[in-house]
């Protein structure tokens, strides 16, 4: 692989002293000729940093920062990276043999900007777990276009396993940093943004990462309140980044209507009103109510969707 692009493998870690050796070992032993391994320790209070430093003799660079959460660690790793391709891994996960070669080939074959694989699920001891524990990672989906990927992410699940991602550095430069205020759904926010920017995303069913399940990374056990609140924020925020053409395709399919006649602000409420969650539908009602303040917007809603102030009031009553 004489023309192998340079890959920066970023391992972010916080209090992973029981797992960090396996995590770094899995990258050090990758059979790939042009690889740098960057460990970002997010202010661990255990022996994680001391264990990671032992790998500097193998060419691994270790950076320690004040604790700021996974997004800040990821952003620092991406800033420090010198590679054309970035891979992401947590300090409690394991990259399977051949991961880097497989993902570079996937990027090339799919002509993609961001690729990922389904994970192999493991427990604390490294024993295999049933895929049914996290079924959303393994469902068949329509991933043919950015709009189809956005639809799956927005209305169903975050099916992209962050530790199994590789992306072109150019994609990170285009999308900007991970949101440092998010601790649970920073990756979900990122994939929605990538789809909204029409980047090419491509998944692979063949695992390249062993994803470790334990109490601290099972959001439905330890961090459900934070996850729920971040979820509402992330979906509301992404609405402001969608243009009319993209919204029109997500909602109605290609060529349904002239986007020039339907501004994004008129289409946006419908994105949220179709959601299964009452809290997310409420965002759609809020957008509709805001549109009711402007006479021109009221005319557009009545013209294109037969929506009037009375319609909005009736919708609010039916949703209670």
N, C-alpha and C positions, 0 to 999 in steps of 0.2 A: 504494500500500500504506500508507494513512494509519494503519491500526491494526496496523502491523507490530510484532511483539514485538521487544524489544531482544535482540540477539545479541552474545555475547562470543566472539570467535574467538581461541582460545588456541593459540599457536605455541610449542612447547618446543624448545630447541635446545642442542646441545653440539658444538662444533668443526665447524660446518657452513659455514665461510667460503666454500666453493665453491658453496653452494646457497642460502644464506639470502636473498639478494636475490630470487631467483625465488619463494621461499616467501612472503615478505612481500608482494611485488608482487601475487601471485595473490589475496591477501586485500584489499589496498588497492583493487584495481580491481573488486571485487565490486559489482554493481549492486543495492545493498540500502540502504534509507534509514536504518536504525537499527542500526548496527554499530560495535562497538568492537573494536580489534585489540590483543591483549596478547601481547608476546613475553617469554618467560621464558628467560633465558640461564643454563644450569646450570653456571656457572663455566668457560666456554670458555677454552682457552689459546691460541687462534688469533685471527684478526681478526673472528670472528663478532659480538661485541658492538659493535665499532666500526662495522661495516657496518649492524647493526640500528639503531643510534642515529641514523643518517642519516634514518630514516623517522619520527622524532618530528615533523618538520615537516608530515607528512601525518596527524598525529593518533594515530600508533601509540605506545603506551606500552611502554617496555622496562625490564624488571626483571632485575637480575643477582643471583645468589645463589651461595653456596658449593656446589661440586659435591656432589650428593647422590643423583643418579640420576633417571631419568625420572618416577618416581612423585612424588618430592618437588617436581619442577618442575611437574607437572600439578596437584598439590594447591595449590601457591602460585597458579598461574594461576586455578584455580577459586575460591580465596578472594578474589582481587582482582577477579574478574568482577562486573559489575553487571547483566548481562543475565539475561533469563528463560530463554534457551536458550544452551547452551555447545557450541561446536564444538571439535574437537581436531585438531591438525595438528603434524607434526614439521618441523623446520627444513630437512629435505632433501626434503620432498614439496611438491606443487603442488596448490592447490585450483583446479579447473576453473571456467571462467566460468559464472556462474549457480548455483554450489553453494549459497549461503545461501538464495536464494529456493526452490530445489528442495527443500532439506531442511526448511525451514519448512512448505512445502506438504505434504511427506511426513508430518511430525509431525501436521499438522491432519487430513489425509485418513485416516491410519491410526489416529488418536486414540491415538498411541503416546507412550511416555515416552522411548524411545531409538530412534534410527533410524541406519541406515548404508547405504552403497552398496558394490557391488563396485568394486574399484579398477581403474584403468588402470595397467598395469605399465610402467615406464620404466627405462632404464639411466642411468649417470652423465651422459651427454650429453643425456638427455631423449628418446632414441629409444624407440619402442614395443617392448615385449618380448612374447613369447607368453604367453598366459594359462596355458598348460600348465606353466609354471615354478612356479606356486603354485595348483594346481588346486582346492584346498579352498575358495578364495574364490569359485569359480564353479559349484559343484555345486548341483543342485536339491535342496532339503531340505524336510522338514515343519517349518514355522515357525509353526504355527497357534496354539500355546499356549506359555506359559512352560515347561511340563513337556516339551513336544516340543523346544524350543530347548535346554533343559538336557540332555536326552538326547543331542542331536547334539553339543553342546559336550563333555560328559563322556566319551562313548564314542568319538567320532570326531575332530573337528578344532576348532581355534579359527578359525572361518570369518568372524568379524567383524573387519574391517580397521579398527584403531583410528584412523588418520588420516582415515577416512571417516565418523566418528561425529558425530552431533549429539544432544544430550540436554537435557531440561528441567533447569533448575537444581534444581528440586524433587527430581529423581531423585538428583542428587549429594548433596543434603542428607539424603535418606532412606538411601542406601547408605553414606554416610560416605566418607572419603578413600581414595585408592588406597593399596595396601600398599607402604610405603616401603622394605621389605626386599627387594622383588622388583624385579629389573632386566630380566628377559626376559619374564615372564608376568604382569606387573601388570594388563594389560588383560584377559587370559584369566580371571584371578581375579575381575575386576570384572564381566564378563559372566555368569559363573556365579552370582555373588552377585545380580545383577539378576534373573536368571531365578528363583532361589530365593526372592526377595522378591516374585515374581509381577508384576514390572513388565512393561509391554507393550513388546516389542521388535519392530521391523519392518525388513526388509531390502529393498533395491531393486537390480535388476540394472543400472540405468543408472549408469555411473561418475560420481562427482563429484570424485574426487581422483586425481591421478597419483602412484602410490606407487613411490618410487625404490628399486631393488635394487642393493646394492653390498655389499662384504665386511663392513662393520660392522653391517649389519642382517640378514644371512643367518645365522640362529642355527645352522643345520645345518653351517655352515662355521666360524664363529668362536666360538660360545658354546654348543656342544651339551651340554657337561658341566653348565654352569649351568642350561640349559633343562631337562635331565632331572631334576636335583635339585629345581628349583622346581616342576616338573610333579607329582612325587610329593607335595610339600608342599601344593600348591594343592588337589589332589583330596582328600587326607586332611582338610584344614581345612574344605572346603565341606561335608563330611558332617555336621559339628557344627551346621550352620546350616539343616538340612532338617527340617521337621516331618513327622509321620507321614502326613498327608494327601498332601503333596507326594510323599514317597517312595513311597507306595502307588500313586499315579497313574503315576509314572515307571516303576515296576517291573511293574505289573500292569494298568494302564489304569484308566479311571474306573469306580468302583463294584464293583471285584473283591472287596473285603473291607471289613469294618468296621474303620476305622482305630482306633477306640476299643479294639479287642481286640488290636491289634498296635502296641505302642509303637515310636517311631522307632528306639530302640536295638536292637530285634529285627529291624527291617527293614534297618537300615543295612549290615550285613555283605553282604547280597545285592547291594547297589548295586555294591560293589567286586568281588565274586566273579564278576560277569558281564563284567568288563573283559577286553580282549584282552591287556593287559600283565601278565606274571607279577608284576612289582613292585607293581602296583596290586591284583592279586588277593591278594597277601600281606597288604595292609592289611585286606582282608575276613577273612582267616584270623585276624589279630591281634584284630579285633573279636570274632570268634566265641570265641576262647580267653578273652578277658576276660569274656564272658558266662557261660562255663562256671564261673566262680568263685561265682556266685550261684544258689542253689537255685530261686528264683522264675523267673529268666531261663532256667535249664535246662528248667524245666517249660514255659515259653512256647515255646521253640524246639522241644521235642518235640511239643507240642500242634499248633502251626501249620505246622511244616516237617519233622517227623519227624527232627529233628537231635538227636543225642545226643553225649556225649563221644567215643564210638567213631567216630561219623560224622565228627567233626572230625578225629580222628587219621587216619582213612583218607583224607580229603580232602588233608591235608598230605602224606601219603606219595605220593599220585597226582600231586601238583603238582611234585614234585622232578624 
